[in-house]
Amino acid sequence: MSKKQQAIAGHEKQARRRTPTFLLELPLHVNQGQSARLRAHLESRRAFYNAILSEGQKRLRQMRADPAWHAARLIPPSHKHERQVCGRWVSGASPMVWASWRNWL
């Protein structure tokens, strides 16, 4: 067994140990107006989170489907500058892209 495999096995053994967890739930007493406002805020945050997650997953799928991304993955880690330049190009991280994201958010 290699040192890397031993380290992974050792980490898994440590992760299996469980510590006691304590959870305290307190009831939230609110009136009808506060309840409606809180529900609306939580729903809007949920919708926003799901929209961001969906967009990120879509971009990840597009990136992984791009042949240029696969070519960039073949660059050895020792060629850091090449990897950085290629990574920026593949991800499309240009100032115009970031500006569009700022407008979207």
C-alpha positions in Angstrom: 0.0 0.0 0.0 1.5 3.4 -1.0 1.9 6.3 1.4 -0.9 8.1 -0.3 -3.3 5.2 0.1 -2.3 4.8 3.8 -2.9 8.5 4.3 -6.4 8.2 2.8 -7.2 5.1 4.8 -6.0 6.9 8.0 -8.2 9.9 7.2 -11.2 7.6 6.7 -10.7 6.1 10.1 -10.6 9.5 11.7 -13.7 10.6 9.8 -15.6 7.6 11.2 -15.3 8.7 14.8 -18.5 10.4 15.9 -18.7 13.1 18.5 -21.9 13.8 20.3 -24.0 16.5 18.7 -26.5 18.6 20.6 -29.3 20.4 18.9 -31.7 22.8 20.5 -34.9 23.8 18.7 -36.8 26.8 20.0 -40.2 27.7 18.7 -40.6 31.0 16.9 -43.6 32.9 17.9 -44.6 35.4 15.3 -47.9 37.0 14.2 -49.5 36.5 10.9 -47.9 39.5 9.2 -44.4 38.5 10.3 -45.0 34.9 9.2 -46.0 36.0 5.7 -43.0 38.4 5.4 -40.6 35.7 6.7 -42.1 33.1 4.3 -41.7 35.5 1.3 -38.1 36.3 2.2 -37.2 32.7 2.6 -38.9 31.8 -0.7 -37.1 34.5 -2.6 -33.8 33.4 -1.2 -34.5 29.8 -2.1 -35.4 30.8 -5.7 -32.3 32.9 -6.0 -30.1 30.1 -4.7 -31.7 27.6 -7.1 -31.2 30.0 -10.0 -27.5 30.5 -9.2 -27.0 26.7 -8.7 -28.7 25.9 -12.0 -26.6 28.5 -13.9 -23.4 27.2 -12.4 -24.3 23.6 -13.3 -25.2 24.6 -16.8 -21.8 26.4 -17.2 -20.0 23.4 -15.7 -21.6 21.0 -18.2 -20.7 23.4 -21.1 -17.1 23.6 -19.9 -16.7 19.9 -19.5 -18.2 19.4 -23.0 -15.6 21.8 -24.5 -12.7 20.0 -26.2 -10.4 22.9 -25.3 -11.1 22.1 -21.6 -9.9 18.5 -22.1 -6.8 19.8 -23.9 -6.1 22.2 -21.0 -6.4 19.4 -18.5 -3.5 17.6 -20.3 -1.1 20.4 -19.5 1.3 19.2 -16.7 1.0 21.0 -13.3 4.7 22.0 -13.7 3.7 24.5 -16.5 1.8 26.8 -14.2 1.7 29.8 -16.5 0.3 27.8 -19.4 -2.3 26.3 -17.2 -3.4 29.7 -15.9 -3.6 31.3 -19.3 -5.4 28.3 -20.8 -7.7 28.1 -17.8 -8.8 31.8 -18.2 -9.4 31.3 -21.9 -11.4 28.1 -21.5 -13.5 29.5 -18.7 -14.2 32.6 -20.7 -13.2 34.8 -17.8 -12.9 38.0 -19.7 -13.9 41.4 -18.3 -16.9 41.4 -20.6 -18.1 38.1 -19.0 -17.7 39.4 -15.5 -19.6 42.6 -16.4 -22.5 40.6 -17.7 -22.6 38.6 -14.4 -22.6 41.9 -12.4 -25.6 43.1 -14.5 -27.4 39.7 -14.1 -27.0 39.7 -10.3 
